[in-house]
Amino acid sequence: MMNLIAPLVSPESTVFNQAFSSKKKLFEHAAQLFETLKGLKHQEVFDNLFERERLGSTALGFGVAIPHGRIKSLKEATGAFYRLKPGLEFDAPDNQPVSLCFILLVPQDANERHLQILGELAQLFGDATTREQLLAAPSPIELHKLLTTWKP
């Protein structure tokens, strides 16, 4: 049984040991990535992620964040996984900087699916062993493999 996360990420959307000076810079990078890989509008992706973050931090604690947005033109959910080095200040509930960041984009009306994916991401990142493996992975390929072979 494949997890719900596997179809969302590719090695190209797995970003390895990248440094950003702010959430805004991270979202700009992600918007560019989704434009390049998925043909989405850079500005729409950026605005969506930024607006959602203004409502409250998407950091879960334990160095993890799941920024997400709804994109009108999107037909099916897509994602990008960032391992941030150094960790990024994210207004997390435990005040820890974020090192593991999964950016999730869903179609405008994907309510049930959206919640299932978010639930699975929370489960994935809620496991200390998995977090350690993701932080220790030596390459983007290994990082991608951990995400796609993880069993909920």
N, C-alpha and C positions, 0 to 999 in steps of 0.2 A: 504493500500500500504506500503510494507516494504521498509525501506531505503536501499541504496546500502552498507551501512557500517555494518549493522546487521550481514550478513553472514560472514563477515571478522574476527569478534572477538568472542571469547568464554570467559567464566569466567577464564579459565586457561591462556588466553593471555591478561588478564586485570591485570596489575601490579600496586599494591596499595602502595602509600607513600614510594616509594623506593628512596634511596639517591645514587647519583653517583658523582665521583670527576671530571669526564670529559665526553665529548661526546663519546670518544673512549671507555670508560668503559660501557657506556650505549649501544653502538652498539655491544660490546662483549656479554653483557647480552642478548640482543635481538637475536643475532646470535645463542646463546646457546638455547634460548627459541624456536626459529623456528626449530632448529635441533631436539629438544626433541618432540615438538608437531607435526611437519610436515615432519620430516625426511630430511630436507634440509641440504646441506653442510654448516657447521659452517663458514668456511673460505670464501666461496662464498658470503654468506649473509653479513658478516662483510666487505669484500672488496668492495662490491657493495654500501653499505650504506656509507662507509668511502669515497670512490671515489666521490660519488654524493655530499657529504657534502663539499669536497674540491673545487668543482666548485662554491660553494656559499652556505651560510647558508640556511637551509630549515625552519628556524624560520620565522613565519609570523608577529610577534609582539603580544602584549597582552598576553604574557606568553605561546604562542602556537608554536609548531613545528610539521612539517609533513615530517620526513625523509622518503625517498622512494628509492627503488632499483628494477632493472629488473633481474630476476633470470631465467636462461636458462631452468632448470629442472622443473620449476613450471608450473602446468596445469591451475590453476585459482588463482586469486588474494587472498591474505591473509594479515592479519594485527595483530598488537599488540598495546594495548593502555597502556601508562604509565602515572600515576600521580606521578610526581616527588616532593619529599619533602626532603630537601629544593629544591628550583628551581635551574636549571642548567644553567650556563653561556653558551650561544648558538650563540653569535655574531648576535643577533636579530637586525632588523632595528630600533627598539625603545630602544635597549640596555637593555631590561627587561630580567631577567632570565626566563627560560622556566619551567613551571609546568605541562602543558598538552602536551603530546607528542604521536602522532599517527604514528606508523611505518608501512608503506605500502609496501608490496612486490607484484609485478605483473609479469606475464610471459613476456618473451623477446619481444613479438610482440603485446602486449595488448594496442594499442594506444588509441582507442576510449574509451574503458572501463576505462582505467587508468585515462584519463582526466575527465570522468564523476565522478569517485570516488573522485579524488582530488578536483573537483568542489564542491561536496557534503560535503567533510570534511571542506573545506574553509567556506562553508555556515554554517555548524554546529558550528565551532569555531569562526565564525565572529559574532555570537550572544552573547551579553554580559550576558544575563540571563542564557543561556545554559552554558557558561563558569563558572559562579558563582555556578550553580547547580553541575557541574562536580567537582569543587574545594571543595564543601561542602558535597558531598556524603560521608556517614559514613562507607561504606564498599565496597569491590570490587564488590560484587553482585549488589549493588545499582548503582555503577559506570557503570557496564556492562548494566544494565537495562536502564539507561539514554541514552546510545549510541544506543541500539537496538530499543527503542521505539520512538526515536526522529523522527519527521516528517519534511521532507524537504519542 
